[in-house]
């Protein structure tokens, strides 16, 4: 039995009907290597990989990759849009009200679906929508003066 290799980034782009460019490959890999990145951070990561790319080109590529289902866009209230490579499942997010940290939370099941996080990542959750809001471990720990 021969184990099949996972598709390359270029093959994934082609499979989604997208043209393969160095910038798109770098962008998709940057998003997947990161953790809920904003556009500026993604642009910086792409520039580190392939050199200059305009912010407009990053926005256009993100739009195409999101429409193709290769990346996911989330927009926590009061925060800029963020992008992640975890797609195709029903997961949610927990966001720190203080520093804006974001973490994935698998969908909870039970009497009140999605009102209790399956893994709160140490956040002290105080509100539930599709995004759980609270304080991350770093912001909820009292600091000594």
C-alpha positions as CSV (number, residue, x, y, z in Angstrom):
1,X,0.0,0.0,0.0
2,X,1.4,3.4,-1.0
3,X,0.6,6.3,1.2
4,X,-0.5,9.3,-0.8
5,X,1.2,12.6,-0.1
6,X,-0.8,15.6,0.9
7,X,-1.3,18.1,-2.0
8,X,1.2,20.9,-2.4
9,X,0.0,24.5,-1.9
10,X,0.1,24.9,-5.7
11,X,-2.0,21.8,-6.2
12,X,-4.6,23.2,-3.7
13,X,-4.7,26.5,-5.5
14,X,-5.2,24.7,-8.9
15,X,-7.8,22.4,-7.3
16,X,-9.8,25.5,-6.1
17,X,-9.7,26.9,-9.7
18,X,-7.2,29.6,-8.8
19,X,-4.1,30.6,-10.8
20,X,-0.9,29.7,-9.1
21,X,1.4,32.6,-8.4
22,X,4.4,32.9,-6.0
23,X,2.5,35.5,-4.0
24,X,-0.6,33.3,-3.6
25,X,1.5,30.4,-2.5
26,X,3.4,32.6,0.0
27,X,0.2,34.1,1.2
28,X,-1.6,30.8,1.8
29,X,1.5,29.4,3.5
30,X,1.8,32.5,5.7
31,X,-1.8,32.3,6.8
32,X,-1.4,28.6,7.6
33,X,1.8,29.1,9.5
34,X,0.3,31.9,11.5
35,X,-2.4,32.2,14.1
36,X,-5.4,34.4,13.2
37,X,-3.3,37.0,11.4
38,X,-4.4,40.5,10.3
39,X,-3.7,41.8,6.8
40,X,-0.6,43.8,7.8
41,X,1.0,40.8,9.4
42,X,0.1,38.6,6.4
43,X,1.6,41.2,4.0
44,X,4.8,41.3,6.1
45,X,5.0,37.5,6.0
46,X,4.5,37.3,2.3
47,X,7.2,40.0,1.7
48,X,9.6,37.9,3.8
49,X,9.0,35.0,1.5
50,X,8.8,36.6,-2.0
51,X,9.8,40.2,-1.7
52,X,7.6,43.2,-2.5
53,X,3.9,42.8,-2.7
54,X,1.3,45.6,-2.5
55,X,-1.3,45.7,0.2
56,X,-3.9,45.8,-2.5
57,X,-2.6,42.6,-4.0
58,X,-2.7,41.0,-0.5
59,X,-6.3,42.0,-0.1
60,X,-7.2,40.7,-3.5
61,X,-5.5,37.4,-2.9
62,X,-7.2,37.0,0.5
63,X,-10.5,37.7,-1.1
64,X,-9.9,35.0,-3.7
65,X,-8.6,32.4,-1.2
66,X,-11.5,33.1,1.2
67,X,-14.0,32.8,-1.6
68,X,-12.4,29.5,-2.7
69,X,-12.6,28.2,0.9
70,X,-8.9,27.9,1.4
71,X,-8.7,30.4,4.2
72,X,-11.3,31.7,6.7
73,X,-12.0,35.3,7.6
74,X,-13.1,36.2,11.1
75,X,-14.1,39.7,12.3
76,X,-14.3,40.0,16.1
77,X,-16.2,43.1,17.0
78,X,-13.9,46.1,17.4
79,X,-11.0,44.3,15.7
80,X,-9.6,44.2,12.2
81,X,-10.4,41.2,10.1
82,X,-8.2,38.2,10.7
83,X,-7.5,35.2,8.6
84,X,-6.8,31.5,9.4
85,X,-6.0,28.4,7.6
86,X,-8.3,26.1,9.6
87,X,-11.3,25.7,7.3
88,X,-14.0,23.0,6.7
89,X,-15.0,22.4,10.3
90,X,-17.4,23.9,12.7
91,X,-15.1,25.7,15.2
92,X,-15.5,29.0,17.0
93,X,-13.1,31.5,18.6
94,X,-12.3,33.0,21.9
95,X,-11.1,36.6,22.0
96,X,-9.5,38.5,24.8
97,X,-11.2,41.7,25.5
98,X,-8.0,43.3,26.7
99,X,-5.2,42.3,24.3
100,X,-7.2,40.9,21.4
101,X,-5.6,37.4,21.5
102,X,-7.6,34.9,19.5
103,X,-7.7,31.1,19.9
104,X,-9.8,28.3,18.2
105,X,-12.5,26.6,20.2
106,X,-14.1,23.4,18.9
107,X,-17.9,23.4,18.8
108,X,-19.4,22.4,22.0
109,X,-22.4,20.0,22.2
110,X,-24.9,19.5,25.0
111,X,-28.0,21.2,26.3
112,X,-26.9,24.7,25.3
113,X,-24.9,24.1,22.1
114,X,-22.0,26.4,21.7
115,X,-22.6,28.3,24.9
116,X,-19.8,26.4,26.7
117,X,-16.4,26.2,25.1
118,X,-14.9,22.7,24.7
119,X,-11.5,24.2,25.4
120,X,-11.3,27.7,26.8
121,X,-7.5,27.9,26.5
122,X,-7.4,29.4,30.0
123,X,-9.6,32.4,29.1
124,X,-12.2,33.5,31.6
125,X,-15.2,33.5,29.3
126,X,-18.0,36.0,30.1
127,X,-20.1,36.1,26.9
128,X,-20.9,33.7,24.1
129,X,-22.0,34.3,20.5
130,X,-20.2,32.4,17.8
131,X,-17.1,34.1,19.3
132,X,-16.5,33.6,23.0
133,X,-15.3,36.8,24.8
134,X,-13.1,37.0,27.9
135,X,-9.6,37.5,29.2
136,X,-6.6,35.4,28.1
137,X,-4.4,33.9,30.8
138,X,-1.9,36.8,30.5
139,X,-4.5,39.5,30.9
140,X,-6.5,37.8,33.7
141,X,-3.5,37.3,36.0
142,X,-3.0,40.2,38.4
143,X,0.3,41.9,37.8
144,X,2.4,42.8,40.7
145,X,3.6,46.4,40.9
